[in-house]
Amino acid sequence: MSILSISSPSSSSALLPNVSFSSKSSSFLTPPLQIATPSLAVAKNHKNRPTGITMSMEAGIGVMATKLGMMSFFEPTGKVVPVTVVGFKEGNIVTQVKTQATDGYDAVQIGYRRVRDRKLTKPEMGHLQKAGSIPLRHLQEFRLQNVQGFEPNQKLSFDELFNEGDIVDVSGTTIGKGFQGGIKRHNFKRGQMTHGSKSHRALGSIGAGTTPGRVYKGKKMPGRMGGTKTKIRKLKIVKIDKELNVVMIKGALPGKPGNLLRIAPAKIVGKNIPKS
């Protein structure tokens, strides 16, 4: 712009008679501004974009169950195995079959734990009555690669889906422990209890002063502990008791007795789950 302002009108018209030097009509400045402005607006509103289905795909259909407690199981060889006993209340009924044509993805919705009619809302009752199902408290989906063979009001039995020795993934809500300090929540080391120390279970320094002048996000600090959804993968089914309608799974499962659990075949990438 400085070169154009120095040039005189007569010299500019002599050299380039067909070109206008007005900044408003310059064609080489306007297109970049028009292209950059929409991109900034889109970048600011990226959170408002519609998102697709983010639910992870399961290796196969699973069931819901209730945690009963833990015990020791003796194998025929005499080895003691810690197991969690899982029971089943009335339910595990197919309440809806979703397909790519109707819902945009393939999934099977399962209902669990029968309740009285007045415990559910009218929309919930209408949804279950459409499938011809009994009133059920919990509804969960299992996204599958293929939903053929499933139909509404179909009852699923654990012993027909799994066998002893199978590996499963178990999801549930952990026990809530309330507001806890850094030692219990993050296994921090406490300070000295003697020699004049006045810092025993305190958190201590949480960052530098001038630089960066703030606390980094994600810093391990005291806060709410537990009460979150978690998944424990690749647990072995030790025993299936059809008479008592219970299953023994090796290891500890999330939550306390009475907690709702979600049991599904263990996902192994490249074997029962595609790599892409």
C-alpha positions in Angstrom: 0.0 0.0 0.0 2.9 2.3 0.6 4.2 1.9 -2.9 0.8 2.7 -4.3 0.5 5.9 -2.3 3.9 7.2 -3.4 3.1 6.7 -7.1 1.5 9.7 -8.7 -1.8 9.4 -10.5 -0.3 10.3 -13.9 2.5 7.8 -13.7 0.2 5.0 -12.6 -2.3 5.6 -15.3 0.5 5.7 -17.9 2.0 2.4 -16.8 -1.2 0.5 -16.1 -4.1 2.3 -17.7 -6.6 -0.6 -17.2 -5.9 -1.3 -13.5 -7.4 0.5 -10.6 -5.3 1.1 -7.4 -8.2 1.6 -5.1 -7.9 -0.6 -2.0 -11.7 -1.2 -2.0 -11.6 -2.7 -5.5 -8.4 -4.7 -5.2 -9.2 -8.3 -6.2 -6.1 -9.9 -4.6 -7.0 -8.8 -1.0 -10.7 -9.7 -0.9 -10.7 -13.5 -1.5 -8.4 -14.4 1.5 -10.6 -12.4 3.9 -13.8 -14.1 2.6 -12.3 -17.6 3.0 -10.8 -17.0 6.4 -13.9 -15.6 8.0 -16.2 -18.7 7.7 -13.4 -21.0 8.9 -13.1 -19.1 12.1 -16.8 -19.2 12.7 -16.9 -23.0 12.1 -13.9 -23.5 14.5 -15.7 -21.6 17.2 -19.0 -23.6 16.8 -17.4 -27.1 16.4 -19.0 -28.2 19.6 -22.5 -27.7 18.1 -21.9 -30.1 15.2 -24.1 -33.2 15.2 -22.2 -36.2 16.4 -22.8 -39.8 15.3 -23.1 -43.0 17.4 -20.1 -43.2 19.7 -21.2 -46.4 21.5 -18.5 -49.1 21.3 -19.3 -52.4 19.5 -19.5 -55.5 21.6 -18.0 -58.9 20.7 -21.4 -60.5 21.2 -24.7 -60.3 23.0 -24.5 -60.1 26.8 -26.8 -59.9 29.8 -27.3 -57.9 33.0 -27.0 -59.4 36.5 -26.8 -58.6 40.2 -23.7 -58.9 42.3 -24.3 -61.1 45.4 -20.9 -61.2 47.1 -17.5 -62.9 47.1 -16.4 -66.3 48.3 -13.6 -68.9 47.9 -14.0 -71.6 45.2 -12.0 -74.9 45.4 -11.1 -76.3 42.0 -10.8 -80.1 41.6 -7.0 -79.8 41.9 -7.4 -78.2 45.3 -6.5 -74.7 44.2 -8.4 -71.9 46.0 -9.8 -69.3 43.6 -11.4 -66.0 44.8 -14.7 -65.6 42.9 -17.6 -63.2 42.8 -21.1 -64.7 42.9 -23.5 -63.2 40.4 -27.2 -63.8 40.4 -30.0 -63.1 38.0 -33.4 -61.6 38.7 -36.3 -61.7 36.3 -35.5 -60.1 33.0 -32.8 -60.1 30.3 -35.6 -59.9 27.7 -35.1 -58.3 24.3 -37.2 -55.1 24.3 -36.0 -53.6 21.0 -34.0 -54.6 17.9 -32.3 -51.6 16.2 -31.1 -51.9 12.6 -29.1 -49.8 10.2 -32.3 -49.0 8.2 -34.4 -47.8 11.2 -31.9 -46.3 13.6 -28.6 -46.0 11.7 -26.8 -48.8 13.6 -27.3 -52.4 14.6 -28.0 -53.0 18.3 -30.1 -55.1 20.6 -31.8 -53.5 23.7 -32.1 -55.7 26.8 -34.4 -55.2 29.8 -33.7 -56.5 33.3 -35.3 -56.6 36.7 -39.1 -56.7 36.8 -40.8 -54.0 38.8 -44.4 -52.8 39.4 -46.2 -50.8 36.8 -46.3 -47.7 38.9 -42.5 -47.6 39.2 -42.2 -46.6 35.6 -43.3 -43.6 33.6 -46.0 -43.8 30.9 -43.4 -43.4 28.1 -41.4 -46.3 29.5 -44.5 -48.4 29.9 -45.5 -47.6 26.3 -42.0 -48.6 25.0 -42.2 -52.0 26.8 -45.8 -52.7 25.8 -44.9 -52.1 22.2 -42.4 -55.0 22.5 -44.9 -57.1 24.5 -42.6 -57.2 27.5 -43.2 -57.1 31.2 -42.3 -53.9 33.2 -38.5 -53.8 33.5 -36.3 -51.4 35.5 -33.1 -51.3 33.5 -32.6 -51.0 29.8 -29.2 -51.3 28.1 -28.1 -51.7 24.5 -25.5 -54.1 23.0 -24.2 -52.9 19.7 -23.5 -55.9 17.5 -22.1 -56.5 14.0 -25.2 -58.6 13.2 -28.6 -58.6 14.9 -30.2 -61.5 12.9 -31.9 -64.1 15.1 -33.1 -61.6 17.7 -36.7 -60.5 18.1 -38.7 -58.5 20.7 -39.8 -60.3 23.9 -37.1 -62.9 23.4 -35.7 -64.2 26.7 -31.9 -64.6 27.0 -30.4 -67.3 29.3 -26.9 -67.0 30.6 -26.1 -70.7 30.3 -27.1 -70.6 26.6 -24.8 -67.7 25.8 -21.7 -68.6 27.9 -19.9 -71.7 29.1 -17.5 -72.4 31.9 -14.0 -71.2 31.1 -15.2 -68.3 28.8 -13.6 -64.9 29.2 -16.0 -61.9 29.8 -15.9 -58.2 30.3 -17.9 -56.9 33.4 -19.0 -53.3 33.7 -20.6 -51.7 36.8 -20.5 -48.7 39.1 -17.8 -48.7 41.8 -18.4 -48.1 45.5 -18.7 -44.3 46.3 -16.2 -43.2 48.9 -17.1 -39.6 49.1 -14.6 -36.7 49.3 -11.1 -38.1 50.0 -7.6 -36.7 50.2 -4.6 -37.3 48.0 -3.2 -40.1 50.1 -6.2 -42.4 49.8 -7.4 -41.1 46.3 -4.0 -41.1 44.5 -1.7 -43.1 46.9 0.4 -40.1 47.8 3.2 -40.5 50.4 2.6 -38.7 53.7 5.1 -36.4 55.4 7.1 -37.1 58.5 5.2 -37.4 61.7 8.2 -36.3 63.9 11.3 -34.1 63.9 9.2 -30.9 64.0 7.3 -31.6 60.7 4.0 -29.8 60.4 3.0 -31.4 57.1 1.6 -34.9 57.6 -1.2 -35.6 55.2 -1.4 -32.3 53.5 -1.2 -32.1 49.7 1.8 -29.9 49.5 2.9 -27.8 46.5 0.7 -28.0 43.5 2.8 -26.1 41.0 5.3 -23.3 40.3 4.8 -19.6 41.0 5.5 -17.1 38.3 5.8 -19.8 35.5 3.2 -20.9 34.6 1.4 -19.0 37.3 -1.5 -21.4 37.4 -2.3 -25.0 38.2 -2.2 -27.4 35.3 -5.5 -29.2 34.4 -5.6 -32.8 35.5 -3.5 -32.2 38.6 -4.1 -35.0 41.1 -5.8 -33.4 44.1 -8.4 -34.3 46.8 -11.9 -34.8 45.5 -14.8 -37.2 45.0 -13.6 -40.8 44.9 -15.5 -43.8 43.5 -19.1 -43.9 42.3 -18.0 -44.0 38.7 -18.6 -46.5 35.9 -15.8 -48.9 35.2 -15.1 -52.1 33.2 -13.0 -55.0 34.3 -11.8 -57.0 31.3 -11.0 -60.6 30.6 -12.4 -62.3 33.6 -12.9 -66.1 33.6 -16.2 -67.8 34.3 -15.3 -70.5 36.9 -18.7 -72.1 37.6 -22.3 -71.9 36.2 -24.9 -73.3 38.6 -28.2 -73.8 36.8 -30.1 -74.9 40.0 -29.2 -71.8 42.0 -29.2 -69.6 38.9 -25.9 -68.1 39.9 -22.5 -67.7 38.1 -19.1 -67.5 39.7 -16.6 -65.2 38.0 -12.9 -65.1 39.0 -11.8 -61.9 40.7 -13.5 -58.9 42.1 -16.3 -57.1 40.3 -17.3 -53.4 40.7 -19.7 -52.2 43.4 -21.1 -53.8 46.5 -23.7 -56.6 46.9 -26.9 -55.7 45.0 -25.1 -53.7 42.4 -26.1 -53.9 38.7 -23.6 -55.6 36.4 -23.3 -55.8 32.7 -21.6 -59.0 31.4 -20.5 -59.4 27.8 -18.0 -61.5 25.9 -14.5 -60.2 26.2 -13.4 -58.0 23.2 -10.2 -59.1 21.4 -9.2 -56.8 18.6 -8.6 -58.8 15.4 -10.4 -61.9 16.7 -14.0 -60.9 17.5 -13.7 -57.2 17.0 -12.6 -55.6 13.7 -9.3 -53.6 13.8 -10.8 -50.6 12.0 
